[in-house]
């Protein structure tokens, strides 16, 4: 066998094994790399593909929510945050992002409910509790009477 044929066979085998590993749903790592590089469209596609193979992967939904946040697509961001919290109720980052959306929409009772849960689960973002309390404290209900 010539060198070119061996090289071609090696390339084909590598491609087949690489495709099989991706076909088994190992898209998250590649999607995360693309996200970290700022390649949002490519990462979004790969996160969505990962969800097809791993529908209970809360991390992929969280990153999709982050991408939709950057794209200012609040409807899709909200949908992905809710799915993240459905799969991983203790995901403090998703909960904090959802609190910010509810604050923006003036849903203060919803913020209070989430804040109570957030205080219980927080590990890395506990400092955000003070920020949320300060925002709520500075909001005075409007009296239309």
Residue frames as qw, qx, qy, qz and C-alpha x, y, z in Angstrom:
[[0.000, 0.890, 0.455, 0.000, 0.00, 0.00, 0.00],
 [0.410, 0.489, -0.035, 0.769, 1.34, 3.39, -0.85],
 [0.233, -0.164, -0.446, 0.849, 1.88, 6.17, 1.61],
 [0.285, -0.084, -0.158, -0.942, -0.95, 8.23, 0.09],
 [0.619, -0.282, -0.629, -0.377, -3.43, 5.35, 0.44],
 [0.518, -0.279, -0.665, 0.460, -2.42, 4.80, 4.08],
 [0.062, -0.084, -0.223, 0.969, -2.79, 8.50, 4.77],
 [0.435, -0.164, -0.367, -0.806, -6.19, 8.57, 3.08],
 [0.637, -0.316, -0.698, -0.085, -7.42, 5.54, 5.03],
 [0.382, -0.215, -0.551, 0.710, -6.14, 7.07, 8.28],
 [0.138, -0.018, 0.009, -0.990, -7.96, 10.30, 7.52],
 [0.561, -0.240, -0.529, -0.590, -11.20, 8.46, 6.71],
 [0.602, -0.305, -0.706, 0.214, -10.99, 6.39, 9.91],
 [0.209, -0.139, -0.392, 0.885, -10.32, 9.49, 11.99],
 [0.315, -0.103, -0.197, -0.923, -13.29, 11.25, 10.41],
 [0.619, -0.289, -0.656, -0.321, -15.55, 8.25, 11.05],
 [0.524, -0.307, -0.648, 0.459, -14.55, 7.98, 14.73],
 [0.057, -0.070, -0.197, 0.976, -14.87, 11.73, 15.23],
 [0.443, -0.183, -0.380, -0.791, -18.34, 11.68, 13.64],
 [0.622, -0.321, -0.713, -0.047, -19.39, 8.75, 15.79],
 [0.359, -0.239, -0.549, 0.716, -18.28, 10.51, 18.97],
 [0.171, 0.031, 0.017, -0.985, -20.28, 13.59, 17.99],
 [0.536, -0.203, -0.585, -0.574, -23.24, 11.49, 16.93],
 [0.521, -0.319, -0.749, 0.256, -23.31, 10.03, 20.44],
 [0.278, -0.879, -0.339, -0.188, -24.15, 13.50, 21.71],
 [0.633, -0.414, -0.110, 0.645, -20.78, 14.84, 22.85],
 [0.303, 0.706, 0.259, 0.586, -21.53, 18.35, 21.59],
 [0.397, -0.894, -0.198, 0.067, -21.42, 20.23, 24.89],
 [0.625, -0.476, 0.168, 0.596, -17.64, 20.56, 25.13],
 [0.418, 0.245, 0.441, 0.755, -17.32, 21.79, 21.56],
 [0.070, -0.823, -0.434, -0.361, -20.24, 24.19, 22.04],
 [0.505, -0.810, -0.112, 0.274, -18.68, 25.59, 25.22],
 [0.579, -0.200, 0.286, 0.737, -15.36, 26.16, 23.42],
 [0.223, 0.503, 0.474, 0.688, -17.17, 28.05, 20.66],
 [0.286, -0.882, -0.356, -0.114, -19.13, 30.09, 23.23],
 [0.586, -0.642, 0.019, 0.494, -15.93, 31.02, 25.06],
 [0.456, -0.012, 0.396, 0.797, -14.45, 32.21, 21.75],
 [0.222, 0.470, 0.117, -0.846, -17.53, 34.36, 21.10],
 [0.188, 0.039, -0.772, -0.605, -18.78, 32.20, 18.23],
 [0.449, 0.082, 0.522, -0.720, -22.38, 32.49, 19.36],
 [0.750, 0.277, -0.191, -0.570, -24.17, 31.12, 16.28],
 [0.576, 0.289, -0.765, -0.013, -21.96, 28.04, 16.10],
 [0.016, 0.111, -0.834, 0.541, -22.19, 27.43, 19.83],
 [0.585, 0.103, 0.276, -0.755, -25.98, 27.90, 19.80],
 [0.759, 0.265, -0.445, -0.394, -26.29, 25.28, 17.06],
 [0.468, 0.228, -0.827, 0.213, -24.09, 22.83, 18.98],
 [0.223, -0.063, 0.673, -0.702, -25.90, 23.40, 22.31],
 [0.718, 0.169, 0.046, -0.673, -29.20, 22.76, 20.53],
 [0.710, 0.285, -0.622, -0.166, -27.75, 19.64, 18.93],
 [0.161, 0.218, -0.847, 0.458, -26.51, 18.47, 22.33],
 [0.491, 0.011, 0.449, -0.747, -30.02, 18.85, 23.70],
 [0.778, 0.204, -0.355, -0.476, -31.32, 16.55, 20.97],
 [0.675, 0.171, -0.706, 0.128, -29.03, 13.79, 22.26],
 [0.362, -0.152, -0.684, 0.614, -29.09, 14.85, 25.93],
 [0.200, -0.663, -0.404, -0.597, -32.48, 16.47, 26.58],
 [0.611, -0.740, -0.278, 0.048, -31.84, 16.65, 30.33],
 [0.637, 0.034, -0.123, 0.760, -28.57, 18.59, 30.08],
 [0.166, -0.901, -0.336, 0.218, -29.35, 21.71, 32.12],
 [0.408, -0.519, 0.227, 0.716, -25.99, 23.31, 31.27],
 [0.279, 0.222, 0.616, 0.702, -26.84, 23.45, 27.56],
 [0.066, -0.803, -0.557, -0.199, -30.15, 25.18, 28.31],
 [0.374, -0.790, -0.117, 0.472, -28.34, 27.66, 30.56],
 [0.372, -0.287, 0.402, 0.786, -25.85, 28.55, 27.84],
 [0.147, 0.507, 0.655, 0.540, -28.65, 28.90, 25.32],
 [0.209, -0.881, -0.410, 0.110, -30.31, 31.33, 27.74],
 [0.406, -0.617, 0.133, 0.661, -27.06, 33.29, 27.95],
 [0.308, 0.078, 0.582, 0.748, -26.81, 33.43, 24.17],
 [0.007, -0.702, -0.623, -0.346, -30.43, 34.57, 23.84],
 [0.325, -0.820, -0.230, 0.411, -29.74, 37.19, 26.50],
 [0.357, -0.390, 0.338, 0.779, -26.88, 38.56, 24.41],
 [0.125, 0.268, 0.684, 0.666, -29.14, 38.50, 21.34],
 [0.258, 0.079, 0.265, -0.926, -31.82, 40.31, 23.37],
 [0.550, -0.155, -0.652, -0.499, -34.35, 37.53, 22.69],
 [0.318, -0.309, 0.586, -0.678, -36.06, 37.55, 26.07],
 [0.867, -0.001, -0.011, -0.498, -38.76, 35.03, 25.13],
 [0.859, 0.241, -0.445, 0.078, -36.20, 32.32, 24.26],
 [0.177, 0.443, -0.642, 0.601, -33.97, 33.31, 27.17],
 [0.565, -0.266, 0.381, -0.682, -36.89, 32.89, 29.58],
 [0.933, 0.082, -0.170, -0.305, -37.90, 29.55, 28.07],
 [0.717, 0.323, -0.548, 0.284, -34.36, 28.18, 28.43],
 [0.055, -0.417, 0.591, -0.688, -33.97, 29.52, 31.98],
 [0.751, -0.188, 0.216, -0.595, -37.21, 27.87, 33.04],
 [0.933, 0.169, -0.308, -0.074, -36.08, 24.58, 31.50],
 [0.404, 0.447, -0.628, 0.492, -32.71, 24.88, 33.25],
 [0.301, -0.331, 0.543, -0.711, -34.43, 25.36, 36.60],
 [0.893, -0.040, -0.038, -0.447, -36.86, 22.54, 35.90],
 [0.874, 0.230, -0.403, 0.140, -33.92, 20.18, 35.34],
 [0.579, 0.031, -0.459, 0.673, -31.64, 21.72, 37.98],
 [0.294, -0.862, -0.364, -0.197, -33.66, 23.65, 40.60],
 [0.591, -0.695, -0.009, 0.409, -30.46, 24.58, 42.46],
 [0.596, 0.326, 0.216, 0.701, -28.86, 26.35, 39.50],
 [0.228, -0.713, -0.276, 0.603, -28.13, 29.72, 41.09],
 [0.168, -0.223, 0.388, 0.878, -26.93, 31.36, 37.88],
 [0.083, -0.392, -0.745, -0.533, -30.19, 30.53, 36.08],
 [0.261, -0.722, -0.610, 0.195, -32.20, 31.68, 39.06],
 [0.251, -0.554, -0.045, 0.793, -30.33, 34.98, 39.23],
 [0.059, 0.009, 0.557, 0.828, -30.87, 35.56, 35.51],
 [0.184, -0.554, -0.761, -0.284, -34.58, 34.83, 35.97],
 [0.283, -0.690, -0.418, 0.519, -34.75, 37.26, 38.91],
 [0.172, -0.327, 0.218, 0.903, -33.26, 39.97, 36.69],
 [0.078, -0.277, -0.699, -0.654, -35.93, 39.34, 34.05],
 [0.282, -0.668, -0.688, 0.021, -38.71, 39.50, 36.64],
 [0.273, -0.577, -0.190, 0.746, -37.28, 42.75, 38.03],
 [0.084, -0.089, 0.449, 0.885, -37.22, 44.20, 34.53],
 [0.245, -0.399, -0.715, -0.519, -40.87, 43.20, 34.10],
 [0.291, -0.368, 0.292, -0.834, -41.78, 44.65, 37.54],
 [0.803, -0.264, -0.478, -0.238, -42.90, 41.25, 38.81],
 [0.067, -0.612, 0.569, -0.545, -41.85, 41.97, 42.38],
 [0.817, -0.279, 0.332, -0.380, -43.82, 39.17, 44.02],
 [0.948, 0.286, -0.125, 0.065, -42.13, 36.74, 41.63],
 [0.373, 0.642, -0.487, 0.460, -38.78, 38.23, 42.56],
 [0.467, -0.537, 0.479, -0.514, -39.53, 37.80, 46.27],
 [0.967, -0.050, 0.152, -0.198, -40.41, 34.12, 45.75],
 [0.828, 0.438, -0.232, 0.263, -37.28, 33.46, 43.72],
 [0.077, 0.727, -0.469, 0.496, -35.12, 35.45, 46.13],
 [0.724, -0.449, 0.382, -0.357, -36.16, 33.20, 49.00],
 [0.984, 0.130, 0.097, 0.067, -35.12, 30.13, 47.00],
 [0.552, 0.699, -0.272, 0.364, -31.96, 31.87, 45.80],
 [0.273, -0.735, 0.471, -0.404, -30.80, 32.58, 49.36],
 [0.883, -0.256, 0.358, -0.165, -31.13, 28.88, 50.17],
 [0.931, 0.263, 0.169, 0.189, -29.22, 27.57, 47.15],
 [0.329, 0.902, -0.240, 0.141, -26.59, 30.25, 46.58],
 [0.869, -0.271, 0.060, 0.410, -22.93, 29.28, 46.81],
 [0.561, 0.066, 0.205, 0.799, -21.01, 31.48, 44.40],
 [0.049, 0.500, 0.318, 0.804, -23.47, 34.31, 43.80],
 [0.372, -0.621, -0.622, 0.299, -24.60, 35.02, 47.37],
 [0.227, -0.303, -0.070, 0.923, -23.35, 38.59, 47.08],
 [0.105, -0.265, -0.546, -0.788, -26.14, 39.19, 44.54],
 [0.300, -0.601, -0.735, 0.094, -28.72, 38.81, 47.32],
 [0.222, -0.549, -0.237, 0.770, -27.81, 42.24, 48.70],
 [0.002, -0.088, 0.441, 0.893, -28.14, 43.73, 45.21],
 [0.246, -0.420, -0.775, -0.403, -31.61, 42.19, 44.82],
 [0.320, -0.634, -0.593, 0.379, -32.68, 43.39, 48.30],
 [0.173, -0.395, -0.004, 0.902, -31.45, 46.91, 47.55],
 [0.111, -0.125, -0.584, -0.795, -33.41, 47.04, 44.29],
 [0.331, -0.535, -0.759, -0.165, -36.56, 45.80, 46.01],
 [0.330, -0.560, -0.442, 0.618, -36.10, 48.21, 48.92],
 [0.102, -0.285, 0.145, 0.942, -35.78, 51.19, 46.58],
 [0.179, -0.287, -0.683, -0.648, -39.00, 50.38, 44.78],
 [0.253, 0.179, 0.541, -0.782, -42.03, 52.01, 46.27],
 [0.212, 0.465, 0.843, 0.166, -45.40, 50.66, 45.21],
 [0.070, -0.143, -0.223, -0.962, -47.36, 53.24, 43.30],
 [0.142, 0.455, 0.744, -0.468, -50.62, 54.24, 44.86],
 [0.057, 0.292, 0.573, 0.764, -53.19, 55.11, 42.22],
 [0.168, -0.687, -0.694, 0.135, -55.84, 56.29, 44.70]]
